[in-house]
Amino acid sequence: MSQPARGLGKGLSAILGNVPGADELRGKPEVSVAASQRSAADVLMIPLGEIEPNPYQPRQTFDREELDGLAASIKSLGLITPVTVRRIGPSKYQIISGERRFRACQMAGLTEIPAYVREADDQGMLEMAIVENIQRANLDPIEVALSYQRLMDECNLTQEAMAERLGKSRSSVANQLRLLRLPVKVQHDLKVGQISVGHAKVLLSIDDPDMQVKLCDMVLKNGLNVRQLEQKVAAIAAAGASNGTVSAGSKKVGDVPQVHKDLCREVAKYFKGEISVKRRPNGKGTLTINFSSDSEIGGFLDALKK
């Protein structure tokens, strides 16, 4: 005779499976599971008042309309996907991921919610929160770039290590981080969607911040697409060439000999910042290296000595 099907709605015992003492946890406002029994799969019902937001949350804004829709769904069906938290004290938890769901639960008037309980220190929490948000949430390009920068600065990660954690190429990570070199005004226009990442990449080929802002305003005023902006930048580069200086970052092919571009590419392996070369028609010019730390200079010097 077959076993009766195990129904839904059996409380925490149905969720926790083989966790010892699961039946005794039902209905209790506070639960405690021994660390030896706790894993990433543990789901506990935790009072909403005992959970606090994630101070490392990379998302800076939450769409009110989306939150209202999620709150209505939760009010009708309950929270289907648990949030993930860590214990930070007696009857106190901190969100690792799921702050949007947490806020919607507050709006829906829930008093307790299901949550995965994980062990994590501050660095581990920061990594998990940022990686989870980048992979699952619709962050704007500047939020993504700032998240990358935080991973590097606060978790002491190189671009290579961060790219590996995110499952992305190093060049993709580097291009995202370059967005933070744009003037604040241009970053804002990109953040709110007034210009695209394609526009931003074209603006990055211009060294002059004032010119970047002027071109950005031109995009907004005249509705320029990326190709049209590239043509404007090429015209500016051509005008610069006639004045005796050209940048290796120029879109105009043939402005700078290939050996100069090869040099920039090799030097860029040792620095996070932009590398550029300017060459006059007589062959003289300048090489500019933007570095972010003394360690980059040290690593470059070691490479030269070798």
C-alpha positions as CSV (number, residue, x, y, z in Angstrom):
1,M,0.0,0.0,0.0
2,S,1.5,3.3,-1.0
3,Q,2.2,6.0,1.5
4,P,-0.2,8.9,1.6
5,A,1.0,12.0,-0.2
6,R,2.5,14.6,2.0
7,G,0.4,17.6,1.8
8,L,1.3,21.3,1.7
9,G,0.7,23.6,4.6
10,K,2.1,21.3,7.3
11,G,4.1,24.1,8.8
12,L,7.8,24.2,9.4
13,S,8.1,20.4,9.5
14,A,7.2,20.3,5.9
15,I,9.8,22.9,5.0
16,L,12.6,21.7,7.3
17,G,12.5,18.1,6.3
18,N,14.9,16.1,8.5
19,V,16.1,19.0,10.7
20,P,15.9,17.6,14.3
21,G,13.1,19.1,16.4
22,A,11.3,20.7,13.4
23,D,7.9,19.8,14.8
24,E,8.6,21.7,18.0
25,L,9.5,24.9,16.1
26,R,6.0,25.4,14.8
27,G,4.2,28.5,16.2
28,K,7.3,29.7,18.1
29,P,8.1,33.4,17.6
30,E,11.8,32.7,18.1
31,V,13.7,29.6,17.0
32,S,17.2,28.4,17.6
33,V,19.0,25.6,15.9
34,A,22.4,24.5,16.9
35,A,25.2,25.6,14.6
36,S,26.1,22.0,14.0
37,Q,22.6,21.4,12.7
38,R,22.3,24.6,10.7
39,S,23.0,24.8,7.0
40,A,22.2,26.9,3.9
41,A,19.0,24.8,3.6
42,D,17.5,25.6,7.0
43,V,14.3,27.6,6.8
44,L,12.9,29.2,10.0
45,M,9.9,31.3,10.6
46,I,11.3,34.6,12.0
47,P,9.3,37.6,13.4
48,L,9.6,40.5,11.0
49,G,10.6,42.8,13.9
50,E,13.7,40.7,14.6
51,I,15.0,41.3,11.1
52,E,17.0,44.3,10.1
53,P,18.0,45.5,6.5
54,N,21.4,44.7,5.0
55,P,23.8,47.6,5.5
56,Y,25.8,46.3,2.5
57,Q,22.8,46.4,0.2
58,P,24.1,47.5,-3.2
59,R,20.6,48.4,-4.5
60,Q,20.1,52.1,-3.7
61,T,16.5,52.5,-4.9
62,F,13.4,50.3,-4.9
63,D,10.7,50.8,-7.5
64,R,7.5,51.7,-5.5
65,E,5.2,50.3,-8.1
66,E,7.0,47.0,-8.2
67,L,7.0,46.8,-4.4
68,D,3.2,47.5,-4.3
69,G,2.7,44.7,-6.8
70,L,4.9,42.3,-4.8
71,A,3.2,43.2,-1.5
72,A,-0.2,42.5,-3.0
73,S,1.0,39.1,-4.2
74,I,2.5,38.3,-0.8
75,K,-0.7,39.4,0.9
76,S,-2.7,37.0,-1.3
77,L,-0.3,34.0,-1.6
78,G,2.3,34.5,1.1
79,L,6.0,34.7,0.7
80,I,7.0,31.9,-1.7
81,T,10.7,32.4,-1.8
82,P,12.3,32.8,1.7
83,V,14.8,35.6,2.4
84,T,18.3,34.8,3.5
85,V,19.6,36.1,6.9
86,R,22.4,35.7,9.3
87,R,22.1,35.8,13.1
88,I,23.7,38.8,14.7
89,G,22.5,38.4,18.3
90,P,19.8,36.9,20.5
91,S,16.5,37.3,18.6
92,K,18.2,39.5,16.0
93,Y,18.9,38.8,12.3
94,Q,20.3,40.7,9.4
95,I,19.3,40.3,5.8
96,I,21.9,38.8,3.4
97,S,19.6,38.8,0.4
98,G,15.9,39.4,-0.2
99,E,15.5,43.0,1.1
100,R,13.0,43.7,-1.7
101,R,10.9,40.8,-0.5
102,F,11.4,41.9,3.1
103,R,10.1,45.4,2.4
104,A,7.1,44.0,0.5
105,C,6.3,41.7,3.5
106,Q,6.3,44.8,5.8
107,M,3.9,46.5,3.4
108,A,1.7,43.4,3.3
109,G,1.4,43.5,7.1
110,L,3.1,40.1,7.7
111,T,4.3,39.5,11.3
112,E,6.8,36.7,10.5
113,I,8.4,35.3,7.3
114,P,10.3,32.2,6.3
115,A,14.1,32.7,6.1
116,Y,17.2,30.7,5.3
117,V,19.7,31.2,8.2
118,R,23.3,31.2,7.1
119,E,26.6,31.7,9.0
120,A,28.5,34.7,7.5
121,D,31.0,37.3,8.6
122,D,30.9,40.9,7.3
123,Q,33.0,40.2,4.2
124,G,31.2,37.0,3.4
125,M,27.9,38.8,3.8
126,L,29.0,41.6,1.5
127,E,30.1,39.2,-1.2
128,M,26.9,37.2,-1.0
129,A,24.7,40.3,-1.0
130,I,26.5,41.9,-4.0
131,V,26.8,38.8,-6.1
132,E,23.2,37.8,-5.4
133,N,21.9,41.3,-6.4
134,I,24.1,41.5,-9.5
135,Q,22.9,38.1,-10.7
136,R,19.3,38.3,-9.8
137,A,18.2,42.0,-9.6
138,N,17.8,44.6,-12.3
139,L,20.5,47.0,-11.0
140,D,21.2,50.1,-13.1
141,P,24.7,50.3,-14.7
142,I,26.1,52.6,-12.1
143,E,24.8,50.5,-9.2
144,V,26.5,47.5,-10.8
145,A,29.8,49.4,-11.2
146,L,29.7,50.6,-7.6
147,S,29.0,47.1,-6.5
148,Y,32.0,45.8,-8.4
149,Q,34.1,48.6,-6.8
150,R,32.9,47.7,-3.3
151,L,33.8,44.0,-3.9
152,M,37.3,45.1,-4.9
153,D,37.8,47.6,-2.2
154,E,36.2,46.0,0.8
155,C,36.9,42.3,0.0
156,N,40.4,43.0,-1.4
157,L,39.6,41.3,-4.7
158,T,41.4,41.8,-8.0
159,Q,39.5,42.3,-11.2
160,E,40.4,38.7,-12.1
161,A,39.2,37.3,-8.8
162,M,36.0,39.3,-9.0
163,A,35.3,38.3,-12.6
164,E,35.7,34.6,-11.6
165,R,33.2,35.0,-8.7
166,L,30.7,36.6,-11.0
167,G,31.2,34.3,-13.9
168,K,32.2,37.2,-16.2
169,S,35.2,38.1,-18.3
170,R,37.8,40.5,-16.9
171,S,37.2,42.8,-19.8
172,S,33.5,43.0,-19.0
173,V,34.3,43.9,-15.4
174,A,36.8,46.5,-16.5
175,N,34.4,48.1,-18.9
176,Q,31.7,48.3,-16.2
177,L,34.2,49.9,-13.7
178,R,35.2,52.5,-16.3
179,L,31.7,54.0,-16.1
180,L,32.7,55.4,-12.7
181,R,35.2,57.7,-14.4
182,L,32.4,59.6,-16.1
183,P,31.4,63.0,-14.6
184,V,28.7,62.9,-11.9
185,K,26.2,64.5,-14.2
186,V,26.8,61.9,-16.9
187,Q,26.6,59.1,-14.4
188,H,23.2,60.4,-13.2
189,D,21.9,60.5,-16.7
190,L,23.0,56.9,-17.3
191,K,21.6,55.8,-13.9
192,V,18.1,57.1,-14.6
193,G,18.1,55.8,-18.2
194,Q,18.4,59.0,-20.1
195,I,21.5,57.7,-22.0
196,S,22.5,54.1,-22.6
197,V,25.6,52.2,-21.7
198,G,26.5,52.4,-25.4
199,H,26.4,56.2,-25.2
200,A,28.5,56.1,-22.0
201,K,31.2,53.9,-23.7
202,V,31.5,56.4,-26.5
203,L,31.8,59.3,-24.1
204,L,34.6,57.5,-22.3
205,S,36.7,57.8,-25.4
206,I,36.9,61.5,-24.7
207,D,39.4,62.6,-22.1
208,D,37.9,66.0,-21.3
209,P,35.2,65.8,-18.6
210,D,33.6,69.1,-19.7
211,M,33.4,67.8,-23.3
212,Q,31.8,64.6,-22.0
213,V,29.1,66.6,-20.2
214,K,28.5,68.8,-23.3
215,L,28.2,65.8,-25.6
216,C,25.8,64.1,-23.1
217,D,23.6,67.2,-23.1
218,M,23.7,67.1,-26.9
219,V,22.5,63.5,-26.8
220,L,19.6,64.5,-24.6
221,K,18.7,67.6,-26.5
222,N,18.9,66.1,-30.0
223,G,18.0,62.5,-29.3
224,L,21.3,61.2,-30.8
225,N,21.7,57.5,-31.0
226,V,25.0,55.8,-30.3
227,R,26.2,55.9,-33.9
228,Q,25.5,59.6,-34.2
229,L,27.4,60.2,-31.0
230,E,30.3,58.3,-32.4
231,Q,30.4,60.5,-35.4
232,K,30.4,63.6,-33.2
233,V,33.4,62.2,-31.2
234,A,35.2,61.3,-34.4
235,A,34.8,64.9,-35.6
236,I,36.2,66.1,-32.3
237,A,39.2,63.7,-32.6
238,A,39.9,64.9,-36.1
239,A,39.9,68.5,-35.0
240,G,42.3,67.5,-32.2
241,A,44.6,65.8,-34.7
242,S,44.7,69.0,-36.8
243,N,45.9,70.8,-33.6
244,G,48.8,68.4,-33.1
245,T,47.5,65.9,-30.5
246,V,45.6,62.7,-30.8
247,S,44.6,60.1,-28.2
248,A,45.0,56.4,-28.4
249,G,41.4,56.1,-27.2
250,S,40.2,57.9,-30.4
251,K,37.8,56.1,-32.6
252,K,39.6,57.3,-35.7
253,V,41.7,54.5,-37.1
254,G,45.3,55.2,-38.0
255,D,45.6,58.3,-35.8
256,V,48.2,56.5,-33.6
257,P,50.8,53.9,-34.8
258,Q,50.0,50.3,-33.8
259,V,53.1,50.1,-31.6
260,H,51.7,52.8,-29.4
261,K,48.4,50.9,-29.0
262,D,50.3,47.8,-28.2
263,L,52.2,49.6,-25.5
264,C,48.9,50.9,-24.0
265,R,47.5,47.3,-24.0
266,E,50.6,45.8,-22.3
267,V,50.9,48.6,-19.6
268,A,47.1,48.3,-18.9
269,K,47.7,44.7,-17.6
270,Y,49.2,46.2,-14.5
271,F,46.7,49.1,-13.8
272,K,43.0,49.4,-13.2
273,G,43.0,53.0,-14.4
274,E,43.0,54.2,-18.0
275,I,46.2,54.2,-20.1
276,S,46.4,56.7,-22.9
277,V,49.0,58.0,-25.3
278,K,49.1,61.3,-27.2
279,R,51.4,61.6,-30.2
280,R,52.4,64.6,-32.3
281,P,53.1,64.4,-36.1
282,N,56.8,64.6,-35.4
283,G,56.7,61.5,-33.2
284,K,56.9,63.1,-29.8
285,G,54.2,62.7,-27.3
286,T,53.1,61.6,-23.8
287,L,52.0,58.4,-22.1
288,T,49.5,58.8,-19.3
289,I,49.0,56.1,-16.6
290,N,46.1,56.5,-14.2
291,F,46.8,54.3,-11.1
292,S,44.7,53.6,-8.0
293,S,47.2,52.4,-5.5
294,D,50.9,52.2,-4.7
295,S,50.7,48.5,-5.1
296,E,49.9,48.9,-8.8
297,I,53.1,50.9,-9.2
298,G,55.1,48.4,-7.2
299,G,53.7,45.5,-9.4
300,F,54.5,47.4,-12.6
301,L,58.1,48.2,-11.4
302,D,58.6,44.5,-10.5
303,A,57.5,43.5,-14.0
304,L,59.9,46.0,-15.5
305,K,62.8,44.6,-13.5
306,K,62.0,41.1,-14.5
